[in-house]
């Protein structure tokens, strides 16, 4: 129960609601919820026993409409409201203050939640930017490697040509008899020079 309804004040406020208009129990619950702007909703176990007690005291009565009890305030109930008008004014002021306090508390909680959400979104955006930069670096590195492979293709082709030439020279030397030391050294020098140029072109890879 809302703290403003301590010490029998809910009983008094139920009389006020029924003085405004006849209501069935569900209407009373919804009206209380509306008065508290949805921040407080009494249970049926809170409202119906008090309506029954007010009826037992002769302060309200009921009739049945479409199968539901509709409660009406009696003259005795209006008399009690008039006698306790000061208490009722204080109660309504406390209800208004309670609503403001509850609304302030909820706004504070919402602001805290929004602050936390903003921090989480900022951190998520930072992580996303970091991941994007890493992916961009990887993509640039892969692009450079691809370009390097493409740019060094002539050197690779030259290396393959040297290897083919070396093989053909060895075959030629073999067909003309045992190669002399001078011819082998000559071939080796040519191959070494070609490999050196290719390595330099490839950046020492």
N, C-alpha and C positions, 0 to 999 in steps of 0.2 A: 504494500500500500504506500502511496505517496506520503512523505512525512507531514505534509500540511493537513492531512486528514486524521491526525491523532486525536485522542480524547473525544471521540464521538462526533467529530466535525463532518465526517462523510454523511452521517445521518442527517445533519442539518442541510448539507448541500443537496442531498437527494430530494428533500422537501422543496428546495428552491427550484430544482429542475422540473419537478411535477407541478409546481405553481405556474411555471412558464407555459407548460402544455402537458396533456396526458401522454404517457409514454409506456411502452412495454419494456421489459427488462433489457432486451438487446439494444433498444434505443437509448436507454440510460447509459449503458456501457459505451456506446459509440459517442454519445454527447460528452461524456467525461473525457474520452480520448481526444475529441475535437478541442475541448476547452484547454487541454494541456498540449495542443498542437502536435499530437501524436507521440509525445514524450512519456506519457503515462497512460496505461490501459488497465483498468481494474478487471479482475477475473469475475466470472459468473458466481464463483463461490464467495466473493466479497459482496457483490451487489444484491443477489436474490435473497439471502438470509436477512439483510437489513430491510429490504422492502417488506418482507413477511413480518418483521418485528414492528415496523411502522404501521402496518395494517392491523396488527394485533393491538396496538396502542390507540387505534382509531384515528390516526393522523392521515392515513391514505386508505383508499378502497380500490377495488378493481372490478372490471367487467371483462367478459370474454368476447373478443372480436376475431372472427376467422380462426378460431381455435387457439388464440393467444390471449394471455392476460394483459390488459391495458390498465395501468395504475393512474388514479386521479387523487389529487390532494383534497382533503376534506376541510370543512370550516375550522375544525380543531387544529389541523395542520397549518392553516394560514394564520391562526392565532399564535401558534408557537413561533412561526417565522417573524411575525410582527413583534413579538416579545423579545426575540433574539436578533433584532435587526443590527445592533452594534456588533454582535459576534459574527453575523453574516458578512458585514462590511470588512471586518478584519480578515475573515477567511478569504474573501475574494481578493483582497490586497496581497495576502500571502500566496494565493494561487498565482497571481500575476508575477510576483517576485520569484516564486519557484520556477515558473516557466522561463523567466529571463535567466535564472541561474543555470537551469538545465541546458538552455540554448547556448549560453556562454561556454559551458563545459564541453558541449558537443562541438562548437566552433573551434575551441582550443584543440580538441582531439583531431578534428579534421585538418586544422593547420599543421599539427604535428605529423599527421599521415601524409599530407601533401609535401611537407619538407623532406620527409624520408623518401617519398616517391621521387621527388626531384633529384635527391642525392643518388638514388639507385639508377635513375635514367642517365644522369651525368656520368656515373661510373661505367654504365653499359655503353654509352656513346664513346667514352674514352677507350674502352677495350675494343670497340668496333673499329675506331680510327687506328689503334695500334695494330690490330689484325690486318686492316686494309693496307697499312704501310708495309707490313711484313710481306703480304701477298704481292704488293707492287714491286718490292725489292726482288722477290723471287722471280716474278715475271720478267723484270728487267735483266736479271742475271741469266735467265734462260734465253732471253732474246739475244743478249750479247754472245752467249755461247753458240747459239744458232748462227748468228752473223759471223762469228769467228770461224766456225766450221765451214761456212759458205765461202768466206774470204780466203781461207787456207786450202781450199780444194785444189787450186792449181799446184801448190807445193806438194800436196799428197799425190796428185797425178804425176808430178815430176819424180817423186820417190818411187812410185810404181814403175815408171819408165826406166829409172836407174836400175831397179831390181831386174827388170826384163833384159835390159842391156847387159848387165853383169852375167845373167844366166846364159845369154846368147854368146857372150865372149868366152865363157868357160867352155861351152860346147864347141866353139870354133877352135879354141886351143887344144881341146881334147881330140878333135878330128885331125889336127895337123901334128899330132905327136905330143910327147910330154912337154908341158909348158916350161919355159925357162924361168929362172928366178926373176930376171928383169921384166918379163912380160906379166908375171903374177904381181910384182910390185907396182907395175904401171896400172894394172886394173884396180888394185887395192887403193892406190892414190886417187884415182878418178872417183871411185865409189865413196871414199872417205870425204873427199871435197864436196861431192854432191850431197851426202848426208849432213855435212856441216851446214851447208846453205839451207837445206830444208829445215833443220832444227832451229836455225836462227830465224827463219821466216815464221816458224810455228811458235816462237817465243820460248824456246827451251823445253817444250813439252815432249 
